[in-house]
Amino acid sequence: MTTDGPARPQPVAEPSDHFVEFVGVSKSYDGDSLAVANLDLAIAKGEFVTFLGPSGSGKTTSLMMLAGFEAPTAGDIKLAGRSVSRIPPHRRNIGMVFQNYALFPNMTVAENIAFPLSVRGVPREERARRVDKALALVRLGGFGHRRPTELSGGQQQRVAVARAVVFDPDLVLMDEPLGALDKQLREQLQLEIKHIHANLGVTIVYVTHDQSEALTLSDRIAVFKDGGICQIGRPVDIYERPATSFVAQFIGESNRLDGSVVAIEGDRCSVRVDGVGPLQAVPVACGAAGSPTTLSVRPEHVVIDPTEGSWDNIVPARLDSLIYHGDHARAQFRLAGGQPFTVKISNPRHAGAFAVGVDVRLAWRASDCRALDPLP
């Protein structure tokens, strides 16, 4: 099976379909501050959920508690309806993939993959059959006799993935598994992981701080901040409809405009921005009239010097710089109020029509502009 093909349906964790559950889970290492605070989360069987957030946000601690390497200070963790909070890691039937591969250098590739089967007492012939199947799954057929030191970093990580799934675990946990690889290899192995998930249908919980990786791999993304989840949803919802300013700024790139709410009418609000004037936006996490708010606009949703169409927001700007990125160009503008503003030009050949220092108009729709909580 290839990695291409029709999109898989997005699983939704309904109450009757909770496979992994965090119920009021908290974790403190010093008895004072909380690394994870009152976490509630449900994951459906077969779902691919990514824990995404900056360092210290609680994502890795949550994964380690699910794996059994850390114990919750409060709350409970359930797997298939059964509490596992007091069950040791080796009895949870969970596969684990680490960033550093954690392969045994004195064993061959086949022996590394067979190790979880050996400790479970699987007969030799059955072990060999499962190892061959796992090697084929990660596209390493014929590599079983080699040592890990004879493999590239990407190949070693494929072996680690094969070892994590060879015993048919209930759940696979991946802790920054591609963090040590270069960009091109990371992108290649992202497709491999999607291929494995599609083939096996196993539930995967994945930890990363890489936004692009999370958007590529996940059925749902849980964005962590300060020990809790500030938004969870499908990648398209997290990116296109951020619920907070933190999510808007952390996921991808977003223009930030600080202002105050003038009025809210239904699904639209008017926001006063110094030097720019009133702008139209979708009220998401802003207060009543007079309250401060931060507007979020993605660079790819902005048009330069629109010649046609209906635009809710049109502002004057001056081009400060133009940066060529190969598949696109980034235009850095300065608005009339002095605010920096970025526009993504999808076809870089069109960038030649603009010269640094020229005055233009920038336009975007209210539906692409979100009024969120004010940033400091």
HELIX and SHEET records of a PDB file:
HELIX    1   1 PRO A   15  ASP A   17  5                                   3    
HELIX    2   2 LYS A   59  ALA A   67  1                                   9    
HELIX    3   3 PRO A   89  ARG A   91  5                                   3    
HELIX    4   4 VAL A  109  VAL A  119  1                                  11    
HELIX    5   5 ARG A  124  LEU A  137  1                                  14    
HELIX    6   6 PRO A  148  GLU A  150  5                                   3    
HELIX    7   7 GLY A  153  VAL A  165  1                                  13    
HELIX    8   8 LYS A  183  LEU A  200  1                                  18    
HELIX    9   9 GLN A  211  LEU A  217  1                                   7    
HELIX   10  10 PRO A  235  GLU A  240  1                                   6    
HELIX   11  11 SER A  245  PHE A  250  1                                   6    
HELIX   12  12 PRO A  299  HIS A  301  5                                   3    
HELIX   13  13 PRO A  348  ALA A  353  5                                   6    
HELIX   14  14 ALA A  366  ASP A  368  5                                   3    
SHEET    1   A 4 VAL A  36  ALA A  44  0                                        
SHEET    2   A 4 HIS A  18  LYS A  27 -1                                        
SHEET    3   A 4 ALA A  74  LEU A  79 -1                                        
SHEET    4   A 4 ARG A  82  SER A  83 -1                                        
SHEET    1   B 6 ILE A  94  VAL A  97  0                                        
SHEET    2   B 6 LEU A 171  ASP A 175  1                                        
SHEET    3   B 6 THR A 203  THR A 208  1                                        
SHEET    4   B 6 PHE A  48  LEU A  52  1                                        
SHEET    5   B 6 ARG A 220  LYS A 225  1                                        
SHEET    6   B 6 GLY A 228  GLY A 233 -1                                        
SHEET    1   C 6 ASN A 255  GLU A 265  0                                        
SHEET    2   C 6 ARG A 268  VAL A 273 -1                                        
SHEET    3   C 6 GLY A 277  PRO A 283 -1                                        
SHEET    4   C 6 CYS A 369  LEU A 372  1                                        
SHEET    5   C 6 PRO A 292  VAL A 297 -1                                        
SHEET    6   C 6 ASN A 255  GLU A 265 -1                                        
SHEET    1   D 5 VAL A 303  ILE A 304  0                                        
SHEET    2   D 5 ASP A 359  TRP A 364 -1                                        
SHEET    3   D 5 ASN A 313  TYR A 324 -1                                        
SHEET    4   D 5 ALA A 329  LEU A 335 -1                                        
SHEET    5   D 5 PRO A 340  ILE A 345 -1                                        
END                                                                             
